[in-house]
Amino acid sequence: MTTEIKNYQAPENLLKEQIILVTGAGDGIGAAVAKDFARHGATVILLGRTVRKLEQIYDEIEQAGYPQAAIYPMNLEGACEKDYVELANTLEKEFGRLDGLLHNAGFLGSLTPLEQYDTELWSRVMQTNLNAPFIMNRALMGLLKKSNSASVVFTSSSVGRKGRAYWGAYAISKAACENLMEIMADELEANTHIRVNSIDPGATRTGMRARAYPGEDPAKNPEPGSITKAYLYLMGSDSKGITGQRFNAQ
Ligand SMILES: NC(=O)c1ccc[n+]([C@@H]2O[C@H](COP(=O)([O-])OP(=O)(O)OC[C@H]3O[C@@H](n4cnc5c(N)ncnc54)[C@H](OP(=O)(O)O)[C@@H]3O)[C@@H](O)[C@H]2O)c1
């Protein structure tokens, strides 16, 4: 399946008239995937914390002539439940439903042995990587249910699938997201049209990768724009009926 989706050839209009929210859409993988969703016809809601970066992606989408995007600035680390309710209310008013939700924003924290891991940093990583997707899913569930066929995708990591020394809160938050994905998929499978899966993008040339591996030659890893095929597959109708699965983008 992984081989199949990393080479997936998306039809040009795969995401026509789809409303898709991408978190962490201002940079790295989120930015590349958001642009590719738009290129395939989606109206993309660009959610992130740095407005300048979101505006840049918004402009690139507009200049390319893709469907007009929307910007939703939000800091997932500091957001509380009422901010998510406000997000849901805004999307309800503007779009009336949600067809796709990509949980992509991520916070690395630090690579430190657990014995020395700063407890405050631990909470910040968990808030951004685990609690935020959980609360966002809850808040947006009503809108996802209004779609004929909605897709929720969590972003994992190799260290979320097999723990590795020093990856601390980041790895544990990703492992927890895999479990959250499985529980959600299981709960929603019988009574809704919502599928829920996870994707590990694999080593990709982004700011986060450079922070995690400062000594590595960035050219060693593919650019975010070259790993988007699996994301298209999971968001589009060709993955209908597939739920509770773990995928790799590379
Ligand atoms: N790159 C890799 O090799 C790799 C490998 C495995 C998994 N991943 C996962 O892939 C996803 C994307 O990573 P990336 O490499 O593209 O990272 P990135 O270049 O650092 O981009 C992460 C994005 O998330 C946003 N973000 C971070 N904290 C946020 C917050 N509190 N509120 C809102 N937005 C926030 C960032 O916003 P700002 O631009 O404002 O900072 C940025 O746009 C992450 O979930 C990461 O864990 C990446």
PDBQT file of the ligand as one rigid body, heavy atoms in Angstrom, charges set to zero:
ROOT
HETATM    1  N1  LIG A 301      10.597  17.206   8.313  1.00  0.00    +0.000 N 
HETATM    2  C1  LIG A 301      10.717  15.939   8.666  1.00  0.00    +0.000 C 
HETATM    3  O1  LIG A 301      11.739  15.291   8.366  1.00  0.00    +0.000 OA
HETATM    4  C2  LIG A 301       9.614  15.252   9.440  1.00  0.00    +0.000 A 
HETATM    5  C3  LIG A 301       9.755  13.875   9.709  1.00  0.00    +0.000 A 
HETATM    6  C4  LIG A 301       8.744  13.221  10.410  1.00  0.00    +0.000 A 
HETATM    7  C5  LIG A 301       7.622  13.934  10.810  1.00  0.00    +0.000 A 
HETATM    8  N2  LIG A 301       7.504  15.285  10.543  1.00  0.00    +0.000 N 
HETATM    9  C6  LIG A 301       6.271  15.967  10.966  1.00  0.00    +0.000 C 
HETATM   10  O2  LIG A 301       5.735  16.666   9.860  1.00  0.00    +0.000 OA
HETATM   11  C7  LIG A 301       5.019  17.816  10.323  1.00  0.00    +0.000 C 
HETATM   12  C8  LIG A 301       5.517  19.048   9.597  1.00  0.00    +0.000 C 
HETATM   13  O3  LIG A 301       6.870  19.215   9.935  1.00  0.00    +0.000 OA
HETATM   14  P1  LIG A 301       7.890  20.147   9.127  1.00  0.00    +0.000 P 
HETATM   15  O4  LIG A 301       9.149  19.402   9.045  1.00  0.00    +0.000 OA
HETATM   16  O5  LIG A 301       7.251  20.691   7.916  1.00  0.00    +0.000 OA
HETATM   17  O6  LIG A 301       8.119  21.300  10.219  1.00  0.00    +0.000 OA
HETATM   18  P2  LIG A 301       8.312  22.892  10.072  1.00  0.00    +0.000 P 
HETATM   19  O7  LIG A 301       9.001  23.221   8.795  1.00  0.00    +0.000 OA
HETATM   20  O8  LIG A 301       8.918  23.303  11.376  1.00  0.00    +0.000 OA
HETATM   21  O9  LIG A 301       6.817  23.412   9.983  1.00  0.00    +0.000 OA
HETATM   22  C9  LIG A 301       5.941  23.213  11.053  1.00  0.00    +0.000 C 
HETATM   23  C10 LIG A 301       4.778  24.139  10.912  1.00  0.00    +0.000 C 
HETATM   24  O10 LIG A 301       3.970  23.993  12.096  1.00  0.00    +0.000 OA
HETATM   25  C11 LIG A 301       3.690  25.271  12.596  1.00  0.00    +0.000 C 
HETATM   26  N3  LIG A 301       3.530  25.290  14.040  1.00  0.00    +0.000 N 
HETATM   27  C12 LIG A 301       4.426  24.896  14.977  1.00  0.00    +0.000 A 
HETATM   28  N4  LIG A 301       3.941  25.156  16.200  1.00  0.00    +0.000 NA
HETATM   29  C13 LIG A 301       2.726  25.725  16.035  1.00  0.00    +0.000 A 
HETATM   30  C14 LIG A 301       1.751  26.238  16.907  1.00  0.00    +0.000 A 
HETATM   31  N5  LIG A 301       1.935  26.254  18.234  1.00  0.00    +0.000 N 
HETATM   32  N6  LIG A 301       0.609  26.759  16.401  1.00  0.00    +0.000 NA
HETATM   33  C15 LIG A 301       0.413  26.780  15.070  1.00  0.00    +0.000 A 
HETATM   34  N7  LIG A 301       1.303  26.323  14.181  1.00  0.00    +0.000 NA
HETATM   35  C16 LIG A 301       2.460  25.806  14.658  1.00  0.00    +0.000 A 
HETATM   36  C17 LIG A 301       4.899  26.108  12.218  1.00  0.00    +0.000 C 
HETATM   37  O11 LIG A 301       4.551  27.474  12.280  1.00  0.00    +0.000 OA
HETATM   38  P3  LIG A 301       5.675  28.623  12.183  1.00  0.00    +0.000 P 
HETATM   39  O12 LIG A 301       6.082  28.637  10.765  1.00  0.00    +0.000 OA
HETATM   40  O13 LIG A 301       4.961  29.816  12.608  1.00  0.00    +0.000 OA
HETATM   41  O14 LIG A 301       6.772  28.201  13.098  1.00  0.00    +0.000 OA
HETATM   42  C18 LIG A 301       5.205  25.595  10.832  1.00  0.00    +0.000 C 
HETATM   43  O15 LIG A 301       4.444  26.256   9.856  1.00  0.00    +0.000 OA
HETATM   44  C19 LIG A 301       5.213  17.863  11.828  1.00  0.00    +0.000 C 
HETATM   45  O16 LIG A 301       4.106  17.299  12.470  1.00  0.00    +0.000 OA
HETATM   46  C20 LIG A 301       6.446  17.003  12.044  1.00  0.00    +0.000 C 
HETATM   47  O17 LIG A 301       6.462  16.450  13.332  1.00  0.00    +0.000 OA
HETATM   48  C21 LIG A 301       8.487  15.943   9.859  1.00  0.00    +0.000 A 
ENDROOT
TORSDOF 0
